[in-house]
Amino acid sequence: MFKIFDRKPKDNKKDLLEIKINEPVDCLCDFTYNFYWQHKGEKLAPEWKVPGNNITFSELVEHLKNGGDLKIKGNIGHRLCSSMGTNLVYFGGDGKDIPVGDVYVDGNVDTRMGISMTRGNIYVNGHVNEPIGNIVEVKSDRNGYRKFRSITDIVLNGLDRDTPMGFQIIVNKILIDDKTVKDTVGARMNLDAEIIVNGNVDLSTGILMRKGTVRVNGNAGKNSGALLNGGTVVINGNTDDFTGIDMIKGQIIVNGDAGKFMAANKKGGSLLVQKGSPIPPTSNKPMKSLDKNLIIKQGFEPRKFQKFE
């Protein structure tokens, strides 16, 4: 059950770091450094200096990890606060969520703010371009700023003092109806709870999820269920290509077309879809009564579905 009534004392003595940028910069406060393990420093390295500042991208992340707050003056580029709040294994962490400081933006923010974000708050006093990440808006406690929190954080740790805007919590379920397009909904969720989004979403729904259910009542973008490591992703519509890529275990249900290159590099788990083109060795398998019951539980007709493992 969500910790709706938790109350934590506010820390008003946080170390505040301020920087100013003269033009939009991508991947500020990105705990992955733009997925460093894929490009090995060609696109971004932790030791690079933030343009126009005598501070590195790594120093921003470490400041937040140490509980400090950050204020950025100027318009921001893409992927602000990507995976913020995750102690990533690649950089020597344990892969778990960690408390972090807050980020304040005096300016506008471009797309994919807060993708795969698991902890912390983002305050913005300008415009935020969609798609946004694994975040929802709550009533702000700072004048002149909008406040955003991780969906996963709210599921795991409760609302604290925050008041929902465009979503509601019903027992162990969060229902999101805020009319914004999001990426990475439910990223890294590890609780038997349910996230429901009414409307279309974009990339990587349920990425690295371990428990629970994410349901989208609409269409989804590429990489739905990517690296899924347990739980269930339900798309009540179509998905784009690479559904279930690098999937480890769990179930993906698509009440429509799951696209091309389905289950690429899949390690385990199953996909129940109306239509889709899998990558071998994933192939069509007979449906069992357990599969049919799972489909019925989601309100769909089992006879329209195929099973791929």
Buried (B, 14 or more C-beta within 10 A) or exposed (E): EBEEEEEEEEEEEBEEBEBEBEEBBBBBBBBBBBBBEEEEEEBBBBEBEBEEBEEBBBBBBEBBBEBBBBBBEBBBBBBBBBBBBBBBEEBEEEEEBBEBBBBBBBBBBBBBBBBBBBBBBBBBBBEBEBBBBBBBBBEBEEEEBBBBBBBBBBBBBBBBEBEBBEBEBEEEBBBBEBEBBBBBBBBBBBBEBBBBBBBBBBBBBBBBBBBBBBBBBBBBBBBBBBBBBBBBBBBBBBBBBBBBBBBBBBBBBBBBBBBBBBBBEBEEBBBBBBBBBBBEEBEEEEBEEEBBEBBEEBEBEBEEBBBBB
